[in-house]
Amino acid sequence: MTSNEVSPDLWEGFDLTAEDITGPVWDEPVPLKARPALPAFPVETLPAWLGDMVRGVAEETQTPADLAGCLALAVLATAAGGRVKVNVRGHWREPVNIYTAIALDPGNRKSAVFDLMVRPLLAAEKTLIELSAPARAEAETTARLAKAAADKAAQKAAAAEPGQRSELTVEAVALAQAAEETTVPAVPQLVADDVTPENIGTLLDQQGGRISCLSAEGELFDIIAGRYSGRPNMGMFLKGHAGDMIRVNRQGREAQHIDAPAVTVGLAIQPEVLDSLSRIDGADGRGLLARFLYSKPDSLVGRRNLSPALLDEQTAATYAAQLGGLTLALADWTEPAVLTLSPEADAVILAYQKVTESRLGKEGPLAPIVKWASKRDGAVARIAALLHLATHPHDGWHRPIAAPTMAAATQLGDYFTAHALDVFDAMSADPAQDAALTVLTHLAAANPGRFNKRELFRALRRTDFPAITDLDPALTLLEEHGWIRQQPPPPRTGRGGRPPSPRYETHPRISRSS
């Protein structure tokens, strides 16, 4: 049972009698709404080489498989983003870049997982830099020569006799234009970190319309919220997810024009960052929150195996070879490959669409997250394309997506739906609710009957309650709901000193449930 779960026995199945009650009669307590247990990442949906890597990384680092699993999808999207689209039906096409955000407390070895999952991408990036070096050197030399020729022609025209100046000026202008049009390819880059929205536009322009932001921290949300600009700036990320054309004109700079931008985002953040996202001005209304695939796995801290099996070297080597091969195979594509669905796969996603549609109504289970759920089917199509490319990394663009692959994508869609429901519920919830559930769960396990505030604070995790005053909203809510009641303070002796810590009684149902 997680720290946020409360057994239904806390409020069901008790027949209170006079013998159960000491002091004033207790009223029936008002139930606290416990959050449902969330599903674990379905690793079995991944192709063998990818699933083995996710399991191996999760075991060695003793982290939830959700972290490596979500990153696996993000690194696939980094390899294929901007180079592949999936044609679902008719004119419905989806790019294959995705946004993922995994929430885990500090101390969960997020950086170690990122290193293992992302390192092969950086190795592929290094290979791309090496392969492009001759072409860049040639372009740089050509650009220098063209500029030198243009400068020499301009000097010659300036020093010419009046009768020759007009002809030489025409020649100088032509050479200057040729020099201006000579471009030097940018150094290839697949992954960026801690970038501003303006930097994203520049990188997209330089990198053929695609870039990936992968980070074990959540600083990107601070940047979007306006860390540098003082106001939210999310346009690049909205268009970079949808593939909508970006045109940027800034004073003193060359205009940037990206026809079909593809931004991939893979972040590991602290849970409270997720809860604060809704406070970014425009993040919900403009649809930024609806673009993310969320994951809130249970932390293993406190119950980790301190002698885990290490990641198998062959598993890591196979992962690096397959991911690197896919990345290099697609790197030079200028027109995206278009994946198609087999008739059976189309039937699978059509059935899934019908389920989604039936749950979007006002009383439907997806109504609380209608903006997110409206993008659910598109996200499933993108995930199916990524799983397909991982299944056929050498020739997936020549094959249609099969029904089992689409079925696996719908399973992942259900996983992300469950987590999105929890994330958006937490964004709108009273912060005291979760804190009260944590305290109530502790009281049910410890069965103190009576306790004082200082004792309770010492028994709880500092990550949940950094200061003793952080207990106040939770204790107030529990008292309002009838689960505890504060006892009158003892009479003061007049000898000074700090006042005694407030004391509480617990409802008999708490002691009977333990």
N, C-alpha and C positions, 0 to 999 in steps of 0.2 A: 504493500500500500504506500502511495506517495505521500509527501508532506501535506498535499492539498486535498487528499481524499479523507472522507469521514465515513465510517461504517454506518449503514442505515440503522444498525442496532442502537445507535445513539438516540434515536427517537421513535423506534418501533419495537413492539413486543414486550412492553413492561406494564405490569399491573402494580401500581404504587399502593402501598398500604400504610397504615398509621405507623407500623414498625419501621418502615423505610424512612420516615421523615423525622427529623430533629429540628427543633425550633419552629418558626412560623411555617404554615403550610405552603408548599411550592405550587405555583401555577404550572399548567402544561407549557413546556418550552416551545418556542417558535423555531421550526427547523431552519438551519442554514443550508443554503444551496451549495452542495459540493460539486466541484467540476468533475466531469466524467473522465475516466482513464482514457488516455489517448493511445491510438495504435502505434506500434513500433514500425520502423521503416521496413517495407517488404523487400528484403534483399533478394529474394528468390525471383523477383521480376527482372533482374539484371542478367545480361549474358554472363556465361561462366567466368571468363577472364576478369570481368569487372566486379562481379559478385564476390569472387575469391579475394580480390584486392580489398574490397570494403570490409569483408569479414576479418581478413588478416590485420588490417589497420586498426579496426575496432578492438580486436583482441589484444594486440601488442600495446596499444595506448590506453586500454581499459576505458574506452569512451563508448557512448551509445552508437550503434551502427547508423543511426539517423544522420550523424554529422558527416561521416565519410560517404554515406549514400547520397545525400543532397549535393555534396561536393562532386561526386562522380558525375551527376547530371550537369553540374555547372562546368566541369572541365570538358565534357563532351560538347556542350554548347559553345565553349571557347574555341574548340577545334573546328566546329562546323558553322558557327554563327557568321552570317553575311555571305556564306558560300553555298548554302542549301536552303530551300524552302520546301514545304509540303503542300501539295494540292489536295485538299480534303474532298471537295466536290464543287463542280462548276467553277465559279470565280473565287471561291473561298480558298485562299492561300495563307499559310502561316509561315513566318520565319521561324528558325529553330533556336534562337537565343532565349534564355530564361533568366528570371530574377529569383534568387533563393535567399532566405534569411533563417538561420538556425539559432535559436535562443538557448544558451547554456551559461550557467554561473561561472565566475572565475575559478581557476584551479582544475579545469576539465581538459587540459592539454590540447586546446584547440589549435595552437600554433604547430604542435607536432603532427597533428592530422593534416593540416594544410600543407605542411612541408612534404609529407609523403605523397599526398594526392596531386599536388601542383607541380612538384619538381620535374616530372617528365615533360610538362608543357614548357617550362623554362628551358629544358634541354632542347626541345624542338625549336624554340625561339632562337636559341644560340646557333642551331644548325641553319636556320633561315638567314641569320645575319651573315654566317660564313658563306653560304651559297650565293648570296646577293652581293657580296663584296666586290667581285670583278665588275659587275654591271654598274655599281655605284661609283667605283673608281673611274671607269670609262666615262660615265656621265659627268662626274666632277671635272675631269680633264677637258672634256668637250665644252663644258660651261666656261671654264677658265679661258680656253682658247677663243671661244666665241666672244667673250667680253673683251679680251685683248685685241681681237681683230676689230671689234666695234669701236674701241677707244682709239686705236691707231687710225681708223678711217675718219673718225670725228676730228682728230688732230690734223689730218691731212686736208680735210675739207676746210677747216678753219684757217689753214695757212695758204690755201690755194689762191691763185689769181682770180679776179672777179669772173673772168670768162669760163673758168673751170669749176668754180665753187658750187654752182647749182647741181651739176652732174655728180660731183663727189659727195654733196650733201644727201642726195637721193640714195647713193650707195651706202653712206654711213647710217642713214635711218634704217635701211633694210637689214644691215648687219646688227644694229642695236635691237631691232625687233626679234631677229633670230636668236640673239643672245638672251633676250628676255624670255623667250618661249622654251629655252633649253632648261629642262627640269632635272633635278637630281633626286632619285628615289630616296625616301626616308629609310632609316634603319628599321628593319622589321620589329614590331612589338606586338605581342599577344596579350600581355597582362599588365595592367596599371594599378597603382595603389595610391590612396590619398590624393585624388585628383579633383580639381574644381570642375563645375559644369563647362566653363570656358575651355579648360584643358581637354575635356572629353570631345568637344567639337573639333579642336585642332587634331587630336589623335585620330578621330574618325576620318578626317580629311586626309591625313597622312597614311593611314593604314588600310586604305581601300574600303572604308565604310564600316569597319568593325573594330571593337576593342572590348576587353573583359576587365572587370574590377573584382578581384578576388582578395579577400582580406579576413584575417582572424579577429578583426576589431570592427566596431560599428561606426567608425568615424565618417563614413560616407554619408550617413544620415545627418550628422552634424553639418556637413558641408552643404547638403541639399537644403537644410533648414536655414542656412545663411551665415555660417561661421565667418566667411570672408567678405561676403557682400552685404551682410546686415539684413537681408530679406530672403525668403525662400526662392530658390532657383531650380526648378525641376523640369523645365521644358525639354532639355536634352535627354533626360531619362524617360520622359513620357514618350517622346518620338523615337528614341533609341530602342524601346521595347516593341513598339508597334511597327517600326520600319517606315514611319512617315518622313517625307523629305525634310531636310534641314537646310536652311539658307541663313548664313550669318554674315552680316555686314557691319564691321567695326571701323571706326575712324582711324585712318593711318595704317590699316592692315588690308591684305588681300582678302576678298570675299571667299567664304567657304560654302561649298555646295555639295551636300551628300544626298544622293537620290534615295537610297534605301539603307539607312543606318541600322546597325545591329550591335547593341550593347548587351553584354552578359554581366550579371552581378551574382556573386556568391559571397555571402557575409556570415560570420559567426558573431553574434552579439549577446549582450547580457539581457536577461528577460525583461528588466525594467525599461530597456530601450524600446522594446516592442510596445510596451504599455504607453510610452510617451509619443509614439509616432503620430497618433491622432491629433496631437497638439501642434504639429507642424501646419502652419497656415496653408490651406489648399491641398494638403496631401490626400485627404479623403475625397473632397469635392472634385478634384481634377483627376482622380483615378490612380494616383501613385500607389496607394496602399493595395489597391485591387490587382496590381501587376505582380505582386510578390507571391511566391510559394513559401509558406511558413512551416516551420518545424519547431516543436517545443518538447524535446525528449526529456526523459527522466535522467538526472545526473547519477552517475555511478559512484561519486565521491562518498567515501565512508563504507563502501562495500566492494571495493575493487580487489581483484586478484593481484597480489604483489609479485607473483612469479608467473606471469602470463606466457603463453607461447609466442615466440617472436615471428614476425612477418617472414613467410617463406621467400627465400631469394628468387626462386623461379617464378613465383607468383608476381613479385615486384618487377622482375625483368620482363615477363609477358605483358604486364600492364603498361610498362614504359614503351615496349615495342609496338603494341597495338595502338595506344593513344598517340604516340609520336608518328607512326605511319599514317594514321588518319589525318592528323594535323598537316603533315607535309604534303599529302596527296591533294588536299583541298586548298592549300595556301595560295597557289597562283591562279585560281579560278577567278575570272573577272565577271562572268555571268553565272548566277547561282544555278546549281543543279536543282531540278524540280522532282521531288519524290511523289509517287502516286500510291494509291491504296488498291489492294486487291478487292474484288467485290465482297469477299467475306469480311475483310477489315472494315470496309465501308459500312457493312451491316452492323458490326460491333459498335462503331462510334455513333451510328444513327440511333441505336438502341440507348446508348449512353446519353445522347442529346435529349431523347424523350424523357428520360428519368430526370435530367437536370431541369428541363422545362416544367415538368409536373411539380417540382419542388420550389419553384420561384415565386409562386403566388403569395398573397399577403399572409396566409396561414400556413404556408409551406415551411419545411425545416430549413430551407436555404434563404428564406425571406430576410433574416437578420444580416446576411452577407450578400445581398442581391448584386451589389457592384462586383464583388469578387467572383461570385458564382456565375455571373454573366460571361466571364472570361474563362470559366472552367473547361469547357469543351475545347477551346483553342489551346489551352495549356496542355490538355491531354494529347491533342494532335502533335504539338511540338515535342512532347516527351516520347511519343511513339516514333517520331522521326529520329530522335537521338538514340533510342533503343535499337532501332533498325540499323542505323549506321554502326553502332557498337557490335551488333550481331554480324554485320557484313562490312567490316572496315575497309576492305580492299575494292569492293565493287557495289556497295549498297545503292549507289545512284543509278545503277542499271537494273535494279530489282524493285518490284512493288512491295509496300509494307504488308506483311502477312497478318492474318487474324490473331494468332497467338501474341504477336508483338503489340497489337492494338489492345488486346485484352489485358496484357501486363500494364500498359499505359493507363488504362481505366482503373486498375487496382491502385496505382500510384496516385491517380486523380482522387480516389476516395480517401487515401491517406492524407493528402494535402488538404482536402475538404474538412476532415475532422479537426485538423490542427488549425485551419483558418477560423473555424467556428469558435474555437477556444480563444484564439488570439483576439478576434474582434469583440468577443464577449468581455475579455479582460480589459480591453481598451475603454469600454463603456461602463465597467463595473466600479462600485465603491471600493477604493483601495483597502478599506478596513475589512471587507468581506473575506479576502484571502487570508489576511492576518488573523482574523477571528477563527477561521477554519484551522489554521496552523496551531493556534493555542488550544482549541477544543480537541484536536487530535492528540496533542501532548497530554492534556488532562485526562482523556479517556485511557491513555496508555499508562500514565503514572498513578492514577486513582488516588489523588491526595486527600480528597474529602474537604480539606481546608488548605489554603496556601496563602502566602503573602506575595506581593508584587515583586519584591527583590529576589525571592527564591525562584519564582517563575522565570524572571529574566536570566538568572544564572543557568537555568536548565535548557534554555532555548538557544538556537544557533544565532551567532552574531550576524550572519548573512541575512537572516530574516528580520532581526531586530537589533540594529547597530547600537541603539541607545535605549535606556530604560523607558524614556518618554515615548518611544515608538510603540510601546504596549498599550498606551492609553486608548487609541481608537478601537483596538480589538477588544479590550476589556469592557469598554463602554457598550459596544455592540453586543457582546455576549450577555451583559447585564440587561440590556434592553430586550433581548430575546429570551431571557429567563433561564439561561444556563448557569449563571453564577450570580451571587449577590454579595455586596460588600458588607462586612460586619462593622458595627460601630467601633470607633477607635477607643482604646483603653484610656482611662483618665490619666492626664499628665501629672507627673510627680513634682513638677516645679524645679527639678534639678538641672534643667537645660538639656543640651545635646540635640541631635537631629531627631525629628519626629519618627515614630515607628512606621514601618512600611505598611501600606494598606493591606488588610486581610480580607479574604473572600471565602465563601462557602461554594461548593459545587452542587449542582442539582443531583438528586439521587440517581437519575437515569445515567449519569456519567459513571458513577461508581458501579452500577449494576451491569454496565456494558463491558467492563474490563475483564 
